[in-house]
Amino acid sequence: MQPHLRSIEPYDPNFTATRINLSANENTHPLPASVREAVDEVLAATPLNRYPDPMSDALRDEIAAVNDVSRAQVCVGNGGDELLYNFLLAFGGRNRSVLICPPCFSEYAFFAQLTETNVRTAGRDPRTLTLDEEALLACARTCDLVIVTSPNNPTGDLADLGLIERACHACHGLVMVDEAYIEFAGEDASALPLLAHLDNLVILRTLSKAYGAAGTRCGYVMAATDIIDALSAVRQIYSVNVLTQAAALALVRKRGALEPLTASIVTERARLQRALEELPGITVWPSSANFLLVRMAGATAIRNRLRDEYSILVRDFSAAAGLEDCLRITVGTPEENDAVIAALTELLP
Ligand SMILES: *Cc1c(COP(=O)(O)O)cnc(C)c1O
Protein backbone atom coordinates (compact mmCIF):
# COMPACT_ATOMS: atom_id res chain seq x y z
CA MET A 1 0.00 0.00 0.00
CA GLN A 2 1.15 3.56 -0.59
CA PRO A 3 2.73 4.99 2.57
CA HIS A 4 0.16 7.75 3.01
CA LEU A 5 -2.66 5.19 2.91
CA ARG A 6 -1.26 2.62 5.36
CA SER A 7 -2.95 3.96 8.48
CA ILE A 8 -6.45 3.85 6.97
CA GLU A 9 -8.81 1.23 8.38
CA PRO A 10 -11.78 -0.14 6.39
CA TYR A 11 -14.92 1.88 7.18
CA ASP A 12 -17.10 0.17 9.75
CA PRO A 13 -20.18 2.23 10.61
CA ASN A 14 -20.72 -0.02 13.63
CA PHE A 15 -24.21 -0.62 12.35
CA THR A 16 -26.71 -2.66 14.30
CA ALA A 17 -30.19 -3.35 12.93
CA THR A 18 -32.58 -1.61 15.30
CA ARG A 19 -36.29 -0.82 15.47
CA ILE A 20 -35.55 2.90 15.23
CA ASN A 21 -32.46 4.17 13.43
CA LEU A 22 -31.69 7.82 14.18
CA SER A 23 -27.94 7.52 13.63
CA ALA A 24 -27.26 8.71 10.07
CA ASN A 25 -29.37 11.85 9.54
CA GLU A 26 -31.44 10.18 6.88
CA ASN A 27 -35.02 11.25 6.27
CA THR A 28 -36.84 8.52 8.20
CA HIS A 29 -40.27 9.27 6.72
CA PRO A 30 -41.55 7.14 3.86
CA LEU A 31 -41.79 9.16 0.62
CA PRO A 32 -45.28 10.52 -0.11
CA ALA A 33 -47.14 7.98 -2.28
CA SER A 34 -47.33 10.33 -5.27
CA VAL A 35 -43.54 10.81 -5.20
CA ARG A 36 -42.79 7.12 -4.75
CA GLU A 37 -45.10 6.29 -7.68
CA ALA A 38 -43.38 8.85 -9.91
CA VAL A 39 -40.00 7.32 -9.02
CA ASP A 40 -41.21 3.75 -9.55
CA GLU A 41 -42.63 4.68 -12.94
CA VAL A 42 -39.38 6.14 -14.29
CA LEU A 43 -37.32 3.30 -12.82
CA ALA A 44 -39.55 0.75 -14.54
CA ALA A 45 -39.12 2.58 -17.85
CA THR A 46 -35.30 2.85 -17.65
CA PRO A 47 -33.35 0.42 -19.87
CA LEU A 48 -30.40 -1.19 -18.10
CA ASN A 49 -28.41 -2.32 -21.15
CA ARG A 50 -27.06 1.13 -22.08
CA TYR A 51 -24.39 3.13 -20.29
CA PRO A 52 -25.65 6.16 -18.40
CA ASP A 53 -25.39 9.68 -19.79
CA PRO A 54 -21.92 10.50 -18.35
CA MET A 55 -22.86 14.10 -17.59
CA SER A 56 -26.45 13.47 -16.37
CA ASP A 57 -27.60 16.31 -18.61
CA ALA A 58 -31.36 15.89 -18.05
CA LEU A 59 -30.82 15.94 -14.29
CA ARG A 60 -28.38 18.87 -14.52
CA ASP A 61 -30.94 20.85 -16.53
CA GLU A 62 -33.57 20.29 -13.86
CA ILE A 63 -31.19 21.18 -10.99
CA ALA A 64 -30.02 24.26 -12.92
CA ALA A 65 -33.60 25.44 -13.51
CA VAL A 66 -34.58 24.95 -9.87
CA ASN A 67 -31.56 26.89 -8.62
CA ASP A 68 -31.50 29.54 -11.34
CA VAL A 69 -28.03 28.69 -12.63
CA SER A 70 -26.91 27.26 -15.98
CA ARG A 71 -26.32 23.59 -16.79
CA ALA A 72 -22.60 24.35 -17.15
CA GLN A 73 -22.56 25.44 -13.48
CA VAL A 74 -23.76 22.03 -12.23
CA CYS A 75 -21.90 18.75 -11.68
CA VAL A 76 -23.71 15.63 -10.45
CA GLY A 77 -22.00 12.90 -8.45
CA ASN A 78 -22.51 9.54 -6.75
CA GLY A 79 -23.53 11.21 -3.49
CA GLY A 80 -22.01 14.36 -2.08
CA ASP A 81 -19.15 12.16 -0.90
CA GLU A 82 -17.91 11.49 -4.42
CA LEU A 83 -18.00 15.20 -5.21
CA LEU A 84 -16.03 15.98 -2.05
CA TYR A 85 -13.42 13.44 -3.09
CA ASN A 86 -13.31 14.82 -6.63
CA PHE A 87 -12.99 18.35 -5.25
CA LEU A 88 -9.86 17.38 -3.32
CA LEU A 89 -8.59 15.25 -6.20
CA ALA A 90 -8.89 18.15 -8.65
CA PHE A 91 -7.84 21.04 -6.42
CA GLY A 92 -6.00 19.53 -3.45
CA GLY A 93 -3.00 17.22 -3.42
CA ARG A 94 0.60 17.34 -2.24
CA ASN A 95 1.79 20.85 -1.30
CA ARG A 96 -1.79 22.12 -1.13
CA SER A 97 -3.91 22.64 1.95
CA VAL A 98 -7.57 22.49 2.92
CA LEU A 99 -8.97 24.38 5.89
CA ILE A 100 -11.74 22.71 7.89
CA CYS A 101 -13.47 23.66 11.16
CA PRO A 102 -13.80 20.57 13.36
CA PRO A 103 -15.82 19.06 14.80
CA CYS A 104 -17.20 18.61 11.28
CA PHE A 105 -17.92 15.90 8.70
CA SER A 106 -15.19 13.24 9.05
CA GLU A 107 -15.03 12.58 5.30
CA TYR A 108 -13.16 15.85 4.70
CA ALA A 109 -10.07 14.65 6.54
CA PHE A 110 -10.40 11.18 5.01
CA PHE A 111 -10.47 12.45 1.42
CA ALA A 112 -7.65 14.87 2.24
CA GLN A 113 -5.57 11.91 3.37
CA LEU A 114 -6.41 9.90 0.22
CA THR A 115 -5.35 12.82 -1.97
CA GLU A 116 -2.35 13.83 0.20
CA THR A 117 -3.87 17.25 0.81
CA ASN A 118 -2.60 18.97 3.99
CA VAL A 119 -5.32 19.60 6.55
CA ARG A 120 -5.39 22.87 8.49
CA THR A 121 -7.98 23.60 11.13
CA ALA A 122 -9.71 26.64 12.59
CA GLY A 123 -11.35 26.06 15.94
CA ARG A 124 -14.81 26.58 17.37
CA ASP A 125 -15.98 28.07 20.63
CA PRO A 126 -15.68 25.15 23.09
CA ARG A 127 -19.03 25.99 24.69
CA THR A 128 -21.30 27.13 21.84
CA LEU A 129 -19.42 25.07 19.20
CA THR A 130 -19.91 27.94 16.74
CA LEU A 131 -17.22 28.97 14.24
CA ASP A 132 -14.29 31.10 15.34
CA GLU A 133 -14.75 33.55 12.47
CA GLU A 134 -11.50 35.47 12.98
CA ALA A 135 -9.45 32.28 13.11
CA LEU A 136 -11.18 30.97 10.00
CA LEU A 137 -10.55 34.15 8.01
CA ALA A 138 -6.94 34.41 9.16
CA CYS A 139 -6.25 30.82 8.14
CA ALA A 140 -8.22 31.14 4.88
CA ARG A 141 -5.62 33.68 3.70
CA THR A 142 -2.92 31.03 3.64
CA CYS A 143 -4.90 27.95 2.56
CA ASP A 144 -5.63 26.72 -0.96
CA LEU A 145 -9.08 25.38 -0.13
CA VAL A 146 -11.66 26.07 2.57
CA ILE A 147 -14.65 23.89 3.47
CA VAL A 148 -17.41 25.48 5.54
CA THR A 149 -20.34 23.25 6.46
CA SER A 150 -23.66 25.05 6.80
CA PRO A 151 -25.56 23.75 8.69
CA ASN A 152 -22.62 21.90 10.18
CA ASN A 153 -22.65 18.19 10.95
CA PRO A 154 -22.61 17.36 13.90
CA THR A 155 -22.97 20.76 15.61
CA GLY A 156 -26.03 21.99 13.67
CA ASP A 157 -24.93 25.64 13.39
CA LEU A 158 -25.31 27.79 10.30
CA ALA A 159 -22.47 29.84 8.79
CA ASP A 160 -23.15 33.54 8.37
CA LEU A 161 -23.32 34.57 4.69
CA GLY A 162 -21.13 37.59 5.40
CA LEU A 163 -18.48 35.22 6.72
CA ILE A 164 -18.66 33.10 3.58
CA GLU A 165 -18.27 36.17 1.43
CA ARG A 166 -15.25 37.34 3.44
CA ALA A 167 -13.73 33.84 3.29
CA CYS A 168 -14.10 33.88 -0.51
CA HIS A 169 -12.24 37.20 -0.62
CA ALA A 170 -9.59 36.03 1.85
CA CYS A 171 -8.78 32.73 0.15
CA HIS A 172 -6.78 32.76 -3.09
CA GLY A 173 -8.23 29.32 -3.92
CA LEU A 174 -11.70 27.85 -3.57
CA VAL A 175 -14.27 27.99 -0.77
CA MET A 176 -16.73 25.11 -0.64
CA VAL A 177 -19.93 25.53 1.35
CA ASP A 178 -21.30 22.09 2.16
CA GLU A 179 -25.08 22.56 2.23
CA ALA A 180 -26.09 18.93 2.77
CA TYR A 181 -28.74 20.05 5.30
CA ILE A 182 -29.69 23.44 3.85
CA GLU A 183 -33.34 22.52 3.22
CA PHE A 184 -33.89 22.39 7.00
CA ALA A 185 -32.38 25.82 7.60
CA GLY A 186 -34.97 28.16 6.11
CA GLU A 187 -35.27 30.34 3.02
CA ASP A 188 -32.37 32.75 3.32
CA ALA A 189 -29.70 30.44 4.72
CA SER A 190 -28.12 29.25 1.46
CA ALA A 191 -24.97 30.80 0.02
CA LEU A 192 -26.34 30.18 -3.49
CA PRO A 193 -27.18 33.87 -4.19
CA LEU A 194 -23.49 34.70 -3.62
CA LEU A 195 -22.52 32.53 -6.59
CA ALA A 196 -23.46 35.32 -9.00
CA HIS A 197 -20.54 37.50 -7.89
CA LEU A 198 -18.05 35.13 -6.23
CA ASP A 199 -16.17 33.05 -8.79
CA ASN A 200 -14.33 30.93 -6.19
CA LEU A 201 -17.44 29.75 -4.32
CA VAL A 202 -18.48 26.08 -4.59
CA ILE A 203 -21.81 24.85 -3.23
CA LEU A 204 -22.36 21.19 -2.39
CA ARG A 205 -25.83 19.66 -2.02
CA THR A 206 -27.23 16.13 -1.71
CA LEU A 207 -30.43 14.17 -2.17
CA SER A 208 -29.52 12.05 0.87
CA LYS A 209 -31.10 14.18 3.58
CA ALA A 210 -34.23 16.30 2.92
CA TYR A 211 -34.99 14.45 -0.33
CA GLY A 212 -35.08 11.14 1.50
CA ALA A 213 -32.95 9.40 -1.10
CA ALA A 214 -29.69 8.44 0.65
CA GLY A 215 -29.84 5.01 -0.98
CA THR A 216 -29.83 6.39 -4.51
CA ARG A 217 -26.42 8.08 -3.98
CA CYS A 218 -26.87 11.43 -5.66
CA GLY A 219 -25.36 14.83 -4.90
CA TYR A 220 -24.50 17.92 -6.89
CA VAL A 221 -22.13 20.86 -6.93
CA MET A 222 -22.90 24.35 -8.21
CA ALA A 223 -20.00 26.66 -9.07
CA ALA A 224 -18.45 28.75 -11.85
CA THR A 225 -18.08 26.84 -15.12
CA ASP A 226 -14.29 26.51 -14.95
CA ILE A 227 -14.60 24.78 -11.57
CA ILE A 228 -17.32 22.49 -12.93
CA ASP A 229 -15.10 21.69 -15.93
CA ALA A 230 -12.28 20.61 -13.62
CA LEU A 231 -14.59 18.46 -11.49
CA SER A 232 -16.04 16.93 -14.66
CA ALA A 233 -12.56 16.16 -15.95
CA VAL A 234 -11.54 14.02 -12.96
CA ARG A 235 -14.82 12.23 -12.33
CA GLN A 236 -15.47 8.53 -12.94
CA ILE A 237 -17.49 8.85 -16.13
CA TYR A 238 -20.29 6.40 -15.24
CA SER A 239 -20.45 6.90 -11.48
CA VAL A 240 -24.05 8.13 -11.55
CA ASN A 241 -25.93 5.12 -12.84
CA VAL A 242 -29.10 5.12 -14.95
CA LEU A 243 -31.40 4.27 -12.04
CA THR A 244 -29.97 7.06 -9.89
CA GLN A 245 -30.28 9.60 -12.69
CA ALA A 246 -33.89 8.61 -13.36
CA ALA A 247 -34.92 8.54 -9.69
CA ALA A 248 -33.15 11.82 -8.90
CA LEU A 249 -34.78 13.59 -11.82
CA ALA A 250 -38.21 12.44 -10.65
CA LEU A 251 -37.44 13.49 -7.07
CA VAL A 252 -36.25 16.96 -8.03
CA ARG A 253 -39.34 17.42 -10.23
CA LYS A 254 -41.55 16.36 -7.31
CA ARG A 255 -39.71 18.47 -4.73
CA GLY A 256 -42.88 20.44 -3.95
CA ALA A 257 -44.49 17.28 -2.59
CA LEU A 258 -41.51 16.78 -0.26
CA GLU A 259 -41.70 20.22 1.30
CA PRO A 260 -44.36 19.30 3.90
CA LEU A 261 -42.05 16.51 5.11
CA THR A 262 -39.18 18.94 5.55
CA ALA A 263 -41.48 21.37 7.36
CA SER A 264 -42.68 18.62 9.69
CA ILE A 265 -39.09 17.61 10.51
CA VAL A 266 -38.34 21.25 11.37
CA THR A 267 -41.39 21.39 13.64
CA GLU A 268 -40.41 18.08 15.25
CA ARG A 269 -36.85 19.37 15.75
CA ALA A 270 -38.21 22.18 17.96
CA ARG A 271 -40.48 19.80 19.86
CA LEU A 272 -37.70 17.24 20.41
CA GLN A 273 -35.34 20.00 21.55
CA ARG A 274 -37.86 21.33 24.10
CA ALA A 275 -38.57 17.83 25.42
CA LEU A 276 -34.88 16.95 25.73
CA GLU A 277 -34.11 20.22 27.48
CA GLU A 278 -36.56 19.20 30.21
CA LEU A 279 -34.38 16.20 31.08
CA PRO A 280 -31.92 16.46 33.97
CA GLY A 281 -28.24 17.11 33.22
CA ILE A 282 -28.56 17.43 29.46
CA THR A 283 -27.22 20.11 27.11
CA VAL A 284 -28.92 20.50 23.73
CA TRP A 285 -27.33 22.74 21.09
CA PRO A 286 -29.56 24.71 18.72
CA SER A 287 -29.73 23.13 15.26
CA SER A 288 -30.61 24.28 11.75
CA ALA A 289 -30.41 20.70 10.43
CA ASN A 290 -32.40 17.46 10.88
CA PHE A 291 -30.50 16.36 14.00
CA LEU A 292 -29.71 17.54 17.50
CA LEU A 293 -26.36 17.34 19.28
CA VAL A 294 -26.73 16.64 22.98
CA ARG A 295 -24.34 16.21 25.90
CA MET A 296 -24.96 14.11 29.01
CA ALA A 297 -22.79 12.36 31.56
CA GLY A 298 -22.02 8.78 30.52
CA ALA A 299 -23.13 9.34 26.91
CA THR A 300 -21.56 6.15 25.55
CA ALA A 301 -23.30 3.99 28.13
CA ILE A 302 -26.60 5.77 27.42
CA ARG A 303 -26.14 5.21 23.70
CA ASN A 304 -25.53 1.50 24.27
CA ARG A 305 -28.55 1.17 26.54
CA LEU A 306 -30.74 2.96 23.97
CA ARG A 307 -29.58 0.38 21.43
CA ASP A 308 -29.74 -2.73 23.61
CA GLU A 309 -32.82 -2.02 25.77
CA TYR A 310 -34.93 0.14 23.45
CA SER A 311 -33.65 -0.81 19.96
CA ILE A 312 -32.96 2.85 19.19
CA LEU A 313 -29.74 3.75 17.40
CA VAL A 314 -28.15 7.19 17.75
CA ARG A 315 -24.58 8.31 16.94
CA ASP A 316 -21.94 8.49 19.65
CA PHE A 317 -19.50 11.39 19.20
CA SER A 318 -17.82 11.00 22.61
CA ALA A 319 -14.50 10.12 21.00
CA ALA A 320 -14.35 13.28 18.85
CA ALA A 321 -12.21 16.16 20.13
CA GLY A 322 -14.40 18.80 21.74
CA LEU A 323 -17.45 16.52 21.80
CA GLU A 324 -16.84 14.56 25.00
CA ASP A 325 -20.06 12.90 26.17
CA CYS A 326 -21.96 14.01 23.06
CA LEU A 327 -24.56 12.09 21.06
CA ARG A 328 -26.14 13.09 17.76
CA ILE A 329 -29.83 12.26 17.40
CA THR A 330 -31.52 12.45 14.00
CA VAL A 331 -34.97 14.04 14.09
CA GLY A 332 -37.31 11.25 13.04
CA THR A 333 -41.04 10.84 12.68
CA PRO A 334 -43.21 12.05 15.62
CA GLU A 335 -43.50 8.42 16.81
CA GLU A 336 -39.74 7.86 16.64
CA ASN A 337 -39.08 11.11 18.50
CA ASP A 338 -41.62 10.14 21.16
CA ALA A 339 -39.78 6.85 21.61
CA VAL A 340 -36.43 8.62 22.10
CA ILE A 341 -37.93 11.07 24.58
CA ALA A 342 -39.58 8.26 26.55
CA ALA A 343 -36.39 6.16 26.60
CA LEU A 344 -34.14 9.02 27.69
CA THR A 345 -36.67 10.04 30.34
CA GLU A 346 -36.24 6.55 31.82
CA LEU A 347 -32.47 6.42 31.40
CA LEU A 348 -31.57 9.86 32.79
CA PRO A 349 -32.01 9.83 36.55
C1 LIG B 1 -24.57 13.51 4.53
C2 LIG B 1 -23.54 14.54 4.25
C3 LIG B 1 -22.98 14.75 2.97
C4 LIG B 1 -23.27 13.97 1.74
O1 LIG B 1 -23.73 12.72 1.87
P1 LIG B 1 -24.01 11.82 0.59
O2 LIG B 1 -24.93 10.78 1.09
O3 LIG B 1 -22.69 11.28 0.13
O4 LIG B 1 -24.62 12.70 -0.46
C5 LIG B 1 -22.08 15.77 2.80
N1 LIG B 1 -21.73 16.55 3.81
C6 LIG B 1 -22.23 16.41 5.04
C7 LIG B 1 -21.81 17.34 6.11
C8 LIG B 1 -23.13 15.38 5.30
O5 LIG B 1 -23.59 15.22 6.56
The ligand as an SDF file (V2000), in Angstrom:
LIG
                    3D

 15 15  0  0  0  0  0  0  0  0999 V2000
  -24.5710   13.5120    4.5330 C   0  0  0  0  0  0  0  0  0  0  0  0
  -23.5370   14.5440    4.2510 C   0  0  0  0  0  0  0  0  0  0  0  0
  -22.9820   14.7530    2.9680 C   0  0  0  0  0  0  0  0  0  0  0  0
  -23.2710   13.9740    1.7390 C   0  0  0  0  0  0  0  0  0  0  0  0
  -23.7300   12.7160    1.8730 O   0  0  0  0  0  0  0  0  0  0  0  0
  -24.0110   11.8240    0.5920 P   0  0  0  0  0  0  0  0  0  0  0  0
  -24.9330   10.7840    1.0880 O   0  0  0  0  0  0  0  0  0  0  0  0
  -22.6910   11.2790    0.1300 O   0  0  0  0  0  0  0  0  0  0  0  0
  -24.6150   12.6960   -0.4650 O   0  0  0  0  0  0  0  0  0  0  0  0
  -22.0810   15.7690    2.8030 C   0  0  0  0  0  0  0  0  0  0  0  0
  -21.7330   16.5490    3.8120 N   0  0  0  0  0  0  0  0  0  0  0  0
  -22.2320   16.4050    5.0410 C   0  0  0  0  0  0  0  0  0  0  0  0
  -21.8100   17.3380    6.1060 C   0  0  0  0  0  0  0  0  0  0  0  0
  -23.1340   15.3850    5.3020 C   0  0  0  0  0  0  0  0  0  0  0  0
  -23.5870   15.2170    6.5620 O   0  0  0  0  0  0  0  0  0  0  0  0
  1  2  1  0
  2  3  1  0
  2 14  2  0
  3  4  1  0
  3 10  2  0
  4  5  1  0
  5  6  1  0
  6  7  2  0
  6  8  1  0
  6  9  1  0
 10 11  1  0
 11 12  2  0
 12 13  1  0
 12 14  1  0
 14 15  1  0
M  END
$$$$
